Amino acid sequence: MAEPKTSRNEDSVAVFLAGVSDVRRRDDAEAAVAMISEVTGAEPVMWGTSIIGFGVYHYRYASGREGDWPAIGLSPRKQALTLYIAPGFDGYQELLARLGPHTVGKSCLHLKRLADVDRTALKELITAGFRHLDGQTIVSGEQPD
């Protein structure tokens, strides 16, 4: 079975962030890394070439495919600062309503500007997602307790 394209590596988070060309996006990413490290207690680690991960969980599908993924991920994408909160956002409507301007995908939170969001709500969302997954094993799409 092929190895996942995005995996944990020893690349430098600081070097990656220094290479973000948009100054505002870089500043937002650096502030987000500090915030996520603070609320999770996890050190930032590079995953692939463009994702900064915090913590880790293991997944295993019925097909036999398995691997590891960060409990919380962050990427300073061109269009938005993207946070990967793998459990998704079901049950977090109140926090999302307080958050301010954002868009969501299944497990992605896109923020145009960190300054425009409620940091308390963002910290609560990150903490909840991290606690839900860090150190867990997810089997066949089941959610951990």
DSSP file (Angstrom, degrees, kcal/mol; ACC not computed):
  #  RESIDUE AA STRUCTURE BP1 BP2  ACC     N-H-->O    O-->H-N    N-H-->O    O-->H-N    TCO  KAPPA ALPHA  PHI   PSI    X-CA   Y-CA   Z-CA
    1    1 A M              0   0    0      0, 0.0     2,-0.0     0, 0.0     0, 0.0   0.000 360.0 360.0 360.0 137.8    0.0    0.0    0.0
    2    2 A A        -     0   0    0      1,-0.1     3,-0.1     0, 0.0     0, 0.0  -0.311 360.0-112.6 -67.9 146.5    1.3    3.4   -0.9
    3    3 A E        -     0   0    0      1,-0.1    -1,-0.1     2,-0.0    64,-0.1  -0.492  41.4 -95.4 -73.4 147.5    2.5    5.8    1.8
    4    4 A P        -     0   0    0      0, 0.0    -1,-0.1     0, 0.0     3,-0.0  -0.353  24.8-133.6 -62.2 145.4    0.5    8.9    2.3
    5    5 A K  S    S+     0   0    0      1,-0.2     2,-0.8    -3,-0.1    -2,-0.0   0.851  96.1  56.6 -68.3 -34.4    1.7   12.0    0.4
    6    6 A T  S    S+     0   0    0     42,-0.1     2,-0.3    41,-0.1    -1,-0.2  -0.871  74.3 148.3-104.4 109.6    1.4   14.2    3.5
    7    7 A S        -     0   0    0     -2,-0.8    41,-2.7    -4,-0.1    62,-0.1  -0.934  52.2 -82.7-138.1 162.2    3.3   12.8    6.4
    8    8 A R  B     +A   47   0A   0     -2,-0.3     2,-0.3    39,-0.3    39,-0.2  -0.334  54.6 169.5 -62.5 139.7    5.2   14.1    9.5
    9    9 A N        -     0   0    0     37,-2.3    37,-0.4     2,-0.1    -1,-0.0  -0.870  46.0-107.8-145.9 179.0    8.7   15.3    8.8
   10   10 A E        +     0   0    0     -2,-0.3     3,-0.1    35,-0.1    37,-0.1   0.281  66.8 132.5 -96.8   9.4   11.6   17.1   10.3
   11   11 A D        -     0   0    0     37,-0.1    35,-0.6    35,-0.1     2,-0.4  -0.232  65.9 -98.8 -60.4 154.1   11.4   20.3    8.2
   12   12 A S     >  -     0   0    0      1,-0.2     4,-2.1    33,-0.1     5,-0.1  -0.620  20.5-157.5 -82.1 126.2   11.5   23.5   10.1
   13   13 A V  H  > S+     0   0    0     -2,-0.4     4,-2.8    31,-0.2     5,-0.2   0.907  97.0  53.2 -63.9 -42.7    8.3   25.3   10.9
   14   14 A A  H  > S+     0   0    0      1,-0.2     4,-2.4     2,-0.2    -1,-0.2   0.904 109.5  47.3 -61.7 -42.6   10.1   28.6   11.3
   15   15 A V  H  > S+     0   0    0      2,-0.2     4,-1.1     1,-0.2    -1,-0.2   0.916 112.1  50.8 -65.7 -42.9   11.7   28.2    7.8
   16   16 A F  H >< S+     0   0    0     -4,-2.1     3,-0.7     1,-0.2     4,-0.2   0.948 112.5  45.7 -58.4 -49.2    8.4   27.3    6.3
   17   17 A L  H >< S+     0   0    0     -4,-2.8     3,-1.7     1,-0.3    -2,-0.2   0.884 107.5  57.3 -63.7 -38.5    6.7   30.4    7.9
   18   18 A A  H 3< S+     0   0    0     -4,-2.4    -1,-0.3     1,-0.3    -2,-0.2   0.772 102.2  58.4 -62.2 -24.7    9.5   32.7    6.8
   19   19 A G  T << S+     0   0    0     -4,-1.1     2,-0.6    -3,-0.7    -1,-0.3   0.476  73.9 111.1 -85.2  -2.9    8.9   31.6    3.2
   20   20 A V    <   -     0   0    0     -3,-1.7     6,-0.2    -4,-0.2    -3,-0.0  -0.638  56.8-158.6 -73.9 115.6    5.2   32.7    3.2
   21   21 A S        +     0   0    0     -2,-0.6     2,-0.6     4,-0.1    -1,-0.2   0.831  69.4  80.1 -72.1 -34.4    5.4   35.7    0.8
   22   22 A D  S  > S-     0   0    0      1,-0.2     4,-2.7     2,-0.1     5,-0.2  -0.652  70.6-153.3 -77.1 116.5    2.3   37.6    1.9
   23   23 A V  H  > S+     0   0    0     -2,-0.6     4,-2.9     1,-0.2     5,-0.2   0.897  92.2  48.6 -60.2 -45.2    3.3   39.5    5.1
   24   24 A R  H  > S+     0   0    0      2,-0.2     4,-2.6     1,-0.2    -1,-0.2   0.917 113.0  47.7 -63.2 -42.7   -0.2   39.6    6.6
   25   25 A R  H  > S+     0   0    0      2,-0.2     4,-2.6     1,-0.2    -2,-0.2   0.906 112.7  49.7 -64.7 -40.9   -0.7   35.9    6.0
   26   26 A R  H  X S+     0   0    0     -4,-2.7     4,-2.7     2,-0.2    -2,-0.2   0.937 111.8  47.8 -62.4 -47.2    2.7   35.1    7.5
   27   27 A D  H  X S+     0   0    0     -4,-2.9     4,-2.3     1,-0.2    -2,-0.2   0.915 113.0  48.7 -60.5 -43.6    2.0   37.3   10.6
   28   28 A D  H  X S+     0   0    0     -4,-2.6     4,-2.6    -5,-0.2    -1,-0.2   0.912 112.0  49.2 -61.4 -42.7   -1.4   35.6   11.0
   29   29 A A  H  X S+     0   0    0     -4,-2.6     4,-2.7     2,-0.2    -2,-0.2   0.914 110.7  49.3 -65.5 -42.8    0.1   32.1   10.6
   30   30 A E  H  X S+     0   0    0     -4,-2.7     4,-2.0     2,-0.2    -1,-0.2   0.911 113.4  47.0 -62.9 -41.8    2.8   32.9   13.2
   31   31 A A  H  X S+     0   0    0     -4,-2.3     4,-2.3    -5,-0.2    -2,-0.2   0.895 112.4  50.2 -65.9 -40.0    0.2   34.2   15.6
   32   32 A A  H  X S+     0   0    0     -4,-2.6     4,-3.1     2,-0.2     5,-0.3   0.900 108.3  52.4 -65.9 -40.8   -2.0   31.1   15.0
   33   33 A V  H  X S+     0   0    0     -4,-2.7     4,-2.5     1,-0.2     5,-0.2   0.934 111.2  47.1 -59.6 -45.9    1.0   28.8   15.6
   34   34 A A  H  X S+     0   0    0     -4,-2.0     4,-2.1     2,-0.2    -2,-0.2   0.916 114.5  47.2 -61.8 -43.6    1.6   30.5   18.9
   35   35 A M  H  X S+     0   0    0     -4,-2.3     4,-2.6     2,-0.2     5,-0.2   0.933 113.3  46.8 -64.7 -47.2   -2.0   30.4   19.9
   36   36 A I  H  X S+     0   0    0     -4,-3.1     4,-2.3     1,-0.2     6,-0.4   0.908 112.5  50.4 -64.4 -41.5   -2.5   26.7   19.0
   37   37 A S  H  X S+     0   0    0     -4,-2.5     4,-2.2    -5,-0.3    -1,-0.2   0.914 112.0  49.4 -59.9 -42.4    0.7   25.7   20.8
   38   38 A E  H  < S+     0   0    0     -4,-2.1    -2,-0.2    -5,-0.2    -1,-0.2   0.942 115.9  39.5 -63.5 -49.3   -0.5   27.6   23.9
   39   39 A V  H  < S+     0   0    0     -4,-2.6    -1,-0.2     1,-0.2    -2,-0.2   0.783 126.0  35.0 -77.8 -25.6   -4.0   26.0   24.0
   40   40 A T  H  < S-     0   0    0     -4,-2.3    -1,-0.2    -5,-0.2    -2,-0.2   0.731  91.0-136.7 -97.4 -24.8   -3.0   22.5   23.0
   41   41 A G     <  +     0   0    0     -4,-2.2     2,-0.3    -5,-0.4    -4,-0.1   0.563  63.1 129.1  76.3   7.9    0.4   22.3   24.7
   42   42 A A        -     0   0    0     -6,-0.4    -1,-0.3    -5,-0.2    -2,-0.2  -0.742  60.6-122.2 -99.9 143.8    1.7   20.6   21.5
   43   43 A E        -     0   0    0     -2,-0.3    12,-0.5    -3,-0.1     2,-0.2  -0.589  33.1-108.3 -79.0 142.9    4.8   21.6   19.6
   44   44 A P        -     0   0    0      0, 0.0     2,-0.3     0, 0.0   -31,-0.2  -0.533  40.4-178.1 -73.0 138.4    4.2   22.5   15.9
   45   45 A V  E     - B   0  53A   0      8,-2.0     8,-3.8    -2,-0.2     2,-0.2  -0.994  27.8-112.1-137.7 140.3    5.6   20.0   13.4
   46   46 A M  E     - B   0  52A   0    -35,-0.6   -37,-2.3   -37,-0.4     2,-0.4  -0.522  24.9-168.7 -74.3 139.6    5.6   20.1    9.6
   47   47 A W  E >>  -AB   8  51A   0      4,-3.1     4,-1.5   -39,-0.2     3,-0.7  -0.992  64.4 -32.8-125.5 118.6    3.5   17.6    7.8
   48   48 A G  T 34 S-     0   0    0    -41,-2.7   -37,-0.1    -2,-0.4   -42,-0.1  -0.371 106.1 -52.1  64.3-149.1    4.2   17.5    4.1
   49   49 A T  T 34 S+     0   0    0      1,-0.1    -1,-0.2    -3,-0.1   -43,-0.0   0.535 132.4  24.4-101.1  -7.8    5.4   20.7    2.6
   50   50 A S  T <4 S+     0   0    0     -3,-0.7     2,-0.5     1,-0.1    -2,-0.2   0.345  95.6  87.3-144.8  11.4    2.6   23.1    3.7
   51   51 A I  E  <  -B   47   0A   0     -4,-1.5    -4,-3.1    24,-0.1     2,-0.6  -0.966  51.8-156.0-120.8 131.2    0.8   21.9    6.8
   52   52 A I  E     -BC  46  74A   0     22,-3.2    22,-1.9    -2,-0.5     2,-0.3  -0.914  23.1-159.2-100.4 122.5    1.8   22.6   10.4
   53   53 A G  E     -BC  45  73A   0     -8,-3.8    -8,-2.0    -2,-0.6     2,-0.4  -0.741  16.1-162.2-109.4 154.1    0.5   20.0   12.7
   54   54 A F  E     - C   0  72A   0     18,-2.4    18,-1.6    -2,-0.3    17,-0.6  -0.990  65.3 -19.1-132.5 121.2   -0.2   19.8   16.5
   55   55 A G  S    S-     0   0    0    -12,-0.5     2,-0.3    -2,-0.4    17,-0.2  -0.134  75.9-117.1  70.4-176.6   -0.6   16.4   18.1
   56   56 A V        -     0   0    0     14,-0.3    79,-3.2    15,-0.1     2,-0.3  -0.989  20.6-167.7-157.7 148.5   -1.5   13.3   16.2
   57   57 A Y  E     -G   69   0B   0     12,-2.6    12,-2.2    -2,-0.3     2,-0.4  -0.951  21.3-128.5-133.6 160.5   -4.2   10.7   15.8
   58   58 A H  E     -Gh  68 137B   0     78,-2.7    80,-3.2    -2,-0.3     2,-0.4  -0.891  19.7-162.7-109.4 136.5   -4.2    7.4   14.0
   59   59 A Y  E     -Gh  67 138B   0      8,-3.0     8,-2.1    -2,-0.4     2,-0.3  -0.917   7.5-176.5-118.5 148.4   -6.9    6.4   11.5
   60   60 A R  E     -Gh  66 139B   0     78,-2.7    80,-4.0    -2,-0.4    81,-0.3  -0.948   9.9-158.1-144.7 120.1   -7.7    2.9   10.2
   61   61 A Y    >   -     0   0    0      4,-3.2     3,-2.1    -2,-0.3    78,-0.0  -0.590  32.3-112.3 -96.5 159.5  -10.3    2.2    7.5
   62   62 A A  T 3  S+     0   0    0      1,-0.3    -1,-0.1    -2,-0.2    77,-0.0   0.777 115.9  66.6 -58.9 -26.9  -12.1   -1.0    6.9
   63   63 A S  T 3  S-     0   0    0      2,-0.1    -1,-0.3     1,-0.1     3,-0.1   0.631 120.2-108.1 -69.1 -13.5  -10.2   -1.2    3.6
   64   64 A G  S <  S+     0   0    0     -3,-2.1     2,-0.2     1,-0.4    -2,-0.1   0.216  76.8 135.0 101.7 -14.3   -7.0   -1.7    5.5
   65   65 A R        +     0   0    0     -5,-0.1    -4,-3.2     2,-0.0    -1,-0.4  -0.493  27.6 160.6 -68.8 135.4   -5.7    1.8    4.7
   66   66 A E  E     +G   60   0B   0     -6,-0.2     2,-0.3    -2,-0.2    -6,-0.2  -0.975   5.8 134.7-151.4 164.6   -4.3    3.5    7.8
   67   67 A G  E     -G   59   0B   0     -8,-2.1    -8,-3.0    -2,-0.3     2,-0.3  -0.980  44.4 -80.7 176.4-172.4   -2.0    6.3    8.8
   68   68 A D  E     +G   58   0B   0     -2,-0.3   -10,-0.2   -10,-0.2   -60,-0.1  -0.842  33.7 177.5-116.4 153.6   -1.4    9.3   11.1
   69   69 A W  E     -G   57   0B   0    -12,-2.2   -12,-2.6    -2,-0.3   -62,-0.0  -0.984  38.6 -90.8-150.7 150.4   -2.7   12.8   10.8
   70   70 A P        -     0   0    0      0, 0.0   -14,-0.3     0, 0.0    16,-0.3  -0.365  23.7-137.1 -64.9 142.1   -2.4   15.9   13.0
   71   71 A A  S    S+     0   0    0    -17,-0.6    15,-0.6     1,-0.3     2,-0.4   0.884  98.8  16.0 -63.8 -37.7   -5.1   16.4   15.6
   72   72 A I  E    S-CD  54  85A   0    -18,-1.6   -18,-2.4   -17,-0.2     2,-0.3  -0.998  79.7-171.1-133.3 133.6   -5.0   20.1   14.5
   73   73 A G  E     -CD  53  84A   0     11,-2.2    11,-2.7    -2,-0.4     2,-0.4  -0.884   4.4-165.7-123.4 157.8   -3.4   21.3   11.3
   74   74 A L  E     +CD  52  83A   0    -22,-1.9   -22,-3.2    -2,-0.3     9,-0.2  -0.998   7.7 175.5-142.7 136.5   -2.7   24.8   10.0
   75   75 A S  E     - D   0  82A   0      7,-2.6     7,-2.9    -2,-0.4     2,-1.9  -0.961  28.5-139.9-143.9 127.2   -1.8   26.1    6.6
   76   76 A P  E     - D   0  81A   0      0, 0.0     5,-0.2     0, 0.0   -51,-0.1  -0.539  37.1-174.4 -82.3  75.5   -1.3   29.7    5.4
   77   77 A R        -     0   0    0     -2,-1.9    -2,-0.0     3,-1.0   -27,-0.0  -0.202  36.3-109.2 -68.1 161.8   -3.0   29.2    2.0
   78   78 A K  S    S+     0   0    0      1,-0.2    -1,-0.1     3,-0.0     3,-0.1   0.895 116.6  37.2 -60.3 -42.5   -3.0   31.9   -0.5
   79   79 A Q  S    S-     0   0    0      1,-0.2     2,-0.3     3,-0.0    -1,-0.2   0.754 130.2 -11.9 -84.9 -25.3   -6.8   32.6   -0.2
   80   80 A A        -     0   0    0     -5,-0.1    -3,-1.0     2,-0.0     2,-0.6  -0.988  69.9 -93.2-167.2 159.1   -7.1   32.1    3.6
   81   81 A L  E     -DE  76 111A   0     30,-3.1    30,-2.7    -2,-0.3     2,-0.5  -0.766  50.1-154.2 -78.0 122.2   -5.5   30.8    6.8
   82   82 A T  E     -DE  75 110A   0     -7,-2.9    -7,-2.6    -2,-0.6     2,-0.5  -0.899  14.0-167.5-112.3 126.3   -6.8   27.2    6.9
   83   83 A L  E     -DE  74 109A   0     26,-2.8    26,-2.9    -2,-0.5     2,-0.7  -0.934  12.8-147.4-108.2 132.0   -7.2   25.2   10.1
   84   84 A Y  E     +DE  73 108A   0    -11,-2.7   -11,-2.2    -2,-0.5     2,-0.6  -0.885  19.9 174.7-100.6 111.4   -7.8   21.5    9.9
   85   85 A I  E >   -D   72   0A   0     22,-2.5     3,-2.4    -2,-0.7   -13,-0.1  -0.853  16.4-160.5-118.6  90.8  -10.0   20.4   12.7
   86   86 A A  T 3  S+     0   0    0    -15,-0.6    -1,-0.1    -2,-0.6     3,-0.1   0.705  80.7  62.1 -55.1 -34.8  -10.5   16.8   11.8
   87   87 A P  T 3  S-     0   0    0      0, 0.0     3,-0.3     0, 0.0    -1,-0.3   0.694 102.0-138.0 -67.0 -11.4  -13.6   15.9   13.9
   88   88 A G    <   -     0   0    0     -3,-2.4    19,-0.2    19,-0.2    18,-0.1  -0.439  25.0 -71.2  85.8-164.1  -15.5   18.6   11.9
   89   89 A F  S >  S+     0   0    0     17,-0.5     3,-2.1    16,-0.1    -1,-0.2   0.286  74.4 132.8-122.0   8.7  -17.9   21.2   13.2
   90   90 A D  T 3  S+     0   0    0     -3,-0.3     0, 0.0     1,-0.3     0, 0.0  -0.445  82.4  18.6 -60.3 131.0  -21.1   19.3   14.1
   91   91 A G  T 3  S+     0   0    0     -2,-0.2    -1,-0.3     1,-0.0     3,-0.2   0.438 105.5  89.5  87.8  -0.1  -22.1   20.5   17.5
   92   92 A Y    <>  +     0   0    0     -3,-2.1     4,-2.5     1,-0.1     5,-0.2   0.070  42.5 117.9-115.8  24.3  -20.0   23.7   17.4
   93   93 A Q  H  > S+     0   0    0      1,-0.2     4,-2.4     2,-0.2     5,-0.2   0.868  75.6  53.7 -60.0 -38.5  -22.6   26.0   15.8
   94   94 A E  H  > S+     0   0    0      2,-0.2     4,-1.6     1,-0.2    -1,-0.2   0.918 111.3  45.2 -64.7 -42.8  -22.6   28.3   18.8
   95   95 A L  H  > S+     0   0    0      1,-0.2     4,-1.5     2,-0.2    -2,-0.2   0.913 113.1  50.5 -65.9 -42.1  -18.8   28.7   18.7
   96   96 A L  H  X S+     0   0    0     -4,-2.5     4,-0.8     1,-0.2    -2,-0.2   0.874 107.7  53.8 -63.9 -36.6  -18.9   29.2   14.9
   97   97 A A  H  < S+     0   0    0     -4,-2.4     3,-0.2     1,-0.2    -1,-0.2   0.868 112.8  43.7 -65.3 -35.7  -21.6   31.9   15.3
   98   98 A R  H  < S+     0   0    0     -4,-1.6    20,-0.3     1,-0.2    -1,-0.2   0.724  98.4  78.1 -77.4 -22.5  -19.4   33.7   17.8
   99   99 A L  H  < S-     0   0    0     -4,-1.5    19,-2.7     1,-0.2    -1,-0.2   0.854  87.2-141.1 -60.7 -42.1  -16.2   33.3   15.7
  100  100 A G     <  +     0   0    0     -4,-0.8    -1,-0.2    -3,-0.2    17,-0.2  -0.736  58.7   9.2 106.5-162.8  -16.8   36.0   13.1
  101  101 A P  S    S+     0   0    0      0, 0.0     2,-0.3     0, 0.0    11,-0.3  -0.302  83.6 120.3 -61.9 125.0  -16.1   35.9    9.4
  102  102 A H        -     0   0    0      9,-0.1     2,-0.3    -2,-0.1     9,-0.2  -0.969  45.8-139.3-166.7 167.2  -15.1   32.4    8.2
  103  103 A T  E     -F  110   0A   0      7,-1.7     7,-3.2    -2,-0.3     2,-0.4  -0.958  19.5-152.6-132.5 156.3  -16.1   29.6    5.9
  104  104 A V  E     -F  109   0A   0     -2,-0.3     5,-0.2     5,-0.2     2,-0.2  -0.957  11.7-171.6-130.2 149.6  -16.0   25.9    6.7
  105  105 A G        -     0   0    0      3,-2.6   -16,-0.1    -2,-0.4     5,-0.0  -0.406  62.5 -65.5-110.8-163.5  -15.6   22.6    4.7
  106  106 A K  S    S-     0   0    0      1,-0.2   -17,-0.5    -2,-0.2     3,-0.0   0.928 129.4  -8.7 -55.2 -47.7  -16.0   19.2    6.2
  107  107 A S  S    S+     0   0    0    -19,-0.2   -22,-2.5   -18,-0.1     2,-0.4   0.137 116.3  98.9-136.9  20.4  -13.1   19.6    8.6
  108  108 A C  E     -E   84   0A   0    -24,-0.2    -3,-2.6   -22,-0.1     2,-0.5  -0.926  49.4-162.6-115.8 135.7  -11.5   22.9    7.3
  109  109 A L  E     -EF  83 104A   0    -26,-2.9   -26,-2.8    -2,-0.4     2,-0.5  -0.976  11.5-159.7-114.8 121.3  -11.9   26.3    8.8
  110  110 A H  E     -EF  82 103A   0     -7,-3.2    -7,-1.7    -2,-0.5     2,-0.5  -0.896   9.1-176.6-108.3 125.2  -10.9   29.2    6.5
  111  111 A L  E     -E   81   0A   0    -30,-2.7   -30,-3.1    -2,-0.5     3,-0.2  -0.980  16.9-164.0-122.2 125.0  -10.1   32.6    8.0
  112  112 A K  S    S+     0   0    0     -2,-0.5     2,-0.4     1,-0.3    -1,-0.1   0.925  84.2   9.6 -70.3 -44.9   -9.3   35.6    5.8
  113  113 A R    >   -     0   0    0    -12,-0.2     3,-1.1     1,-0.1    -1,-0.3  -0.990  58.6-150.0-140.9 127.9   -7.9   37.6    8.7
  114  114 A L  G >  S+     0   0    0     -2,-0.4     3,-1.4     1,-0.2    -1,-0.1   0.842  99.0  63.3 -63.0 -33.6   -7.1   36.4   12.2
  115  115 A A  G 3  S+     0   0    0      1,-0.3    -1,-0.2    -3,-0.1     4,-0.1   0.718  96.5  59.8 -64.6 -20.6   -7.8   40.0   13.5
  116  116 A D  G <  S+     0   0    0     -3,-1.1     2,-0.3   -15,-0.1    -1,-0.3   0.523  94.1  78.6 -87.6  -5.2  -11.4   39.7   12.3
  117  117 A V  S <  S-     0   0    0     -3,-1.4     2,-0.8    -4,-0.3   -17,-0.2  -0.700  88.1-104.9-108.7 157.6  -12.3   36.7   14.5
  118  118 A D     >  -     0   0    0    -19,-2.7     4,-2.3    -2,-0.3     5,-0.2  -0.685  29.3-158.4 -76.8 109.9  -13.1   36.2   18.1
  119  119 A R  H  > S+     0   0    0     -2,-0.8     4,-2.7     1,-0.2     5,-0.2   0.834  88.8  56.4 -63.7 -33.9   -9.9   34.7   19.6
  120  120 A T  H  > S+     0   0    0      2,-0.2     4,-2.2     1,-0.2    -1,-0.2   0.942 109.5  45.2 -64.0 -45.9  -11.7   33.2   22.6
  121  121 A A  H  > S+     0   0    0      2,-0.2     4,-2.3     1,-0.2    -2,-0.2   0.900 113.2  51.3 -63.1 -40.8  -14.2   31.4   20.3
  122  122 A L  H  X S+     0   0    0     -4,-2.3     4,-2.5     1,-0.2    -2,-0.2   0.918 109.6  49.3 -63.5 -43.5  -11.3   30.2   18.1
  123  123 A K  H  X S+     0   0    0     -4,-2.7     4,-2.7     1,-0.2    -1,-0.2   0.904 110.9  50.3 -61.7 -41.5   -9.3   28.9   21.1
  124  124 A E  H  X S+     0   0    0     -4,-2.2     4,-2.4     2,-0.2    -1,-0.2   0.905 111.3  48.5 -63.6 -41.4  -12.4   27.0   22.4
  125  125 A L  H  X S+     0   0    0     -4,-2.3     4,-2.3     2,-0.2    -2,-0.2   0.920 113.3  46.6 -64.6 -45.1  -12.9   25.5   19.0
  126  126 A I  H  X S+     0   0    0     -4,-2.5     4,-2.6     2,-0.2     5,-0.2   0.925 112.7  50.3 -63.0 -45.9   -9.2   24.4   18.7
  127  127 A T  H  X S+     0   0    0     -4,-2.7     4,-2.6    -5,-0.2     5,-0.2   0.922 111.4  48.1 -59.8 -45.7   -9.2   23.0   22.2
  128  128 A A  H  X S+     0   0    0     -4,-2.4     4,-1.7     1,-0.2    -1,-0.2   0.928 113.8  46.2 -62.8 -46.2  -12.4   21.0   21.6
  129  129 A G  H  X S+     0   0    0     -4,-2.3     4,-1.1     2,-0.2     5,-0.2   0.902 113.9  48.8 -63.4 -41.1  -11.1   19.5   18.3
  130  130 A F  H >X S+     0   0    0     -4,-2.6     4,-3.0     1,-0.2     3,-0.7   0.939 111.6  47.8 -64.9 -48.4   -7.7   18.7   19.8
  131  131 A R  H 3< S+     0   0    0     -4,-2.6    -1,-0.2     1,-0.2    -2,-0.2   0.834 108.3  57.5 -61.8 -32.0   -9.1   17.0   22.9
  132  132 A H  H 3< S+     0   0    0     -4,-1.7    -1,-0.2    -5,-0.2    -2,-0.2   0.821 124.8  15.1 -67.6 -32.0  -11.4   15.0   20.7
  133  133 A L  H X< S+     0   0    0     -4,-1.1     3,-2.9    -3,-0.7   -75,-0.2   0.763  83.4 116.3-117.9 -32.7   -8.6   13.5   18.6
  134  134 A D  T 3< S+     0   0    0     -4,-3.0   -77,-0.2     1,-0.3     3,-0.1  -0.174  97.0   0.1 -55.7 124.7   -5.1   13.8   20.1
  135  135 A G  T 3  S+     0   0    0    -79,-3.2    -1,-0.3     1,-0.3   -78,-0.2   0.434 105.2 126.3  80.9   0.4   -3.7   10.3   20.8
  136  136 A Q    <   -     0   0    0     -3,-2.9   -78,-2.7   -80,-0.2     2,-0.5  -0.424  54.3-138.8 -87.1 162.7   -6.9    8.6   19.6
  137  137 A T  E     -h   58   0B   0    -80,-0.2     2,-0.5    -2,-0.1   -78,-0.2  -0.996  14.7-156.5-118.1 125.4   -7.3    5.8   17.0
  138  138 A I  E     -h   59   0B   0    -80,-3.2   -78,-2.7    -2,-0.5     2,-0.5  -0.899   9.3-161.1-103.3 124.4  -10.2    6.2   14.6
  139  139 A V  E >   -h   60   0B   0     -2,-0.5     3,-2.5   -80,-0.2   -78,-0.2  -0.919  64.6 -18.8-113.0 129.0  -11.4    2.9   13.1
  140  140 A S  T 3  S-     0   0    0    -80,-4.0    -1,-0.2    -2,-0.5   -79,-0.2   0.816 124.4 -53.7  49.5  40.8  -13.6    2.8    9.9
  141  141 A G  T 3  S+     0   0    0    -81,-0.3    -1,-0.3     1,-0.3     2,-0.1   0.471  97.9 145.3  78.9   0.5  -14.7    6.3   10.2
  142  142 A E    <   -     0   0    0     -3,-2.5    -1,-0.3     1,-0.1    -3,-0.1  -0.413  47.9-125.7 -69.2 148.8  -16.0    6.0   13.8
  143  143 A Q        -     0   0    0     -5,-0.1    -1,-0.1    -3,-0.1   -10,-0.1  -0.753  26.6-111.6 -93.1 142.9  -15.6    9.0   16.0
  144  144 A P              0   0    0      0, 0.0    -1,-0.1     0, 0.0    -6,-0.1  -0.280 360.0 360.0 -69.2 159.6  -13.7    8.6   19.3
  145  145 A D              0   0    0      0, 0.0   -13,-0.0     0, 0.0    -2,-0.0   0.473 360.0 360.0 -71.9 360.0  -15.6    8.9   22.6
